[in-house]
Amino acid sequence: MDAFKGFGKSLTSLGGQIAPMASRTFQYTKEQLGQAEDKTQLPPDYIDLEKRVDALKAVHQKMLAVTSQYAHEPYDYPPNIKETFSDLGRTVSEKVNLLSTATSPAEAQAALTAPPSAKPQPKTFAHALARASLSGSQALHQQHSGAGEDPLATALEKYALAQERVGEARLAQDAQIQSRFLAGWNTTLNTNLSFATRARKGVEKARLTLDAVKARVKGTTWKLGATPRADTLDDHELSNEAQEEIERAEDEFVTQTEEAVGVMKNVLDTPEPLRNLAELISAQAEYHKRAYEILSELAPVIEGLQLEQEANYRKSRENAS
């Protein structure tokens, strides 16, 4: 018997949940078909808050759709190149150190293809440039038969080392953006704005319930294919019980609206998104500043090699004539 009583209570509870849900569904359907006579209007200030929250959500979604690339290392890695396992085995700096001790072409080749000492090297555009430059440098060195070093080979090696440093600066930027911008904006989108969405759904649910109650107690209940009854009751003709039911629904609607207003204002007023954006800009600025410094240090060195080669070229031409 106890089991049957428990089952009966469960059915009663379920029925209590289904009935309000069904009434809200009917009310929503009426409104969509233009059959609702008296739809409770939301306050203008509330509607304005909804529009601002929707705009904030759209901003977060669009920005994150682009900036999420910072969480994917090879976002600027050239799709047309094919690097082997040995190409990615060691850093450019490590290979240069190994090459500096090589005494023959065979040892130089072994240095270039040395087994990896750690995880594969990053797949960024700057790192790819560094590896390509070092490979080109060694190709020229191995075929150079004149006195001294090949100036272009020397320049390419220095460029390779610089580009590796630029690549490391880019990875540092990405790490900062992930922790200081992406994490914050994802939290705002998936938590704060989700709370606002949930609160707004609570308001819509309370409004539909209120209007459904009004329609039922006033005799304007609607059925598919039918029109509202003409003999509806005015507010002063309602029974005390009906008026109390409407008042309870109105109180719930007001409560839900006030709570939603508070949640939406909190989401709109928090300075966190702007703080996160400042962090994004700071990380980008630091990366570009570091890249500028690295290349600015390299530029006069390469220019010096160029001027020296031009001078040697002019001298050789003069001697030849």
Secondary structure by P-SEA (a helix, b strand, c coil): caaaaaaaaaaaaaaaaaaaaaaaaaaaaaaaaccccbbbbccaaaaaaaaaaaaaaaaaaaaaaccccccccccccccccccccccccccaaaaaaaaaacccaaaaaaaaacccccccccccaaaaaaaaaaaaaaaaaaacccccccaaaaaaaaaaaaaaaaaaaaaaaaaaaaaccaaaaaaaaacaaaaaaaaaaaaaaaaaaaaaaaaaaacccccccccccccccccccccaaaaaaaaaaaaaaaaaaaaaaaaaaaaaacaaaaaaaaaaaaaaaaaaaaaaaaaaaaaaaaaaaaaaaaaaaaaaaaaac
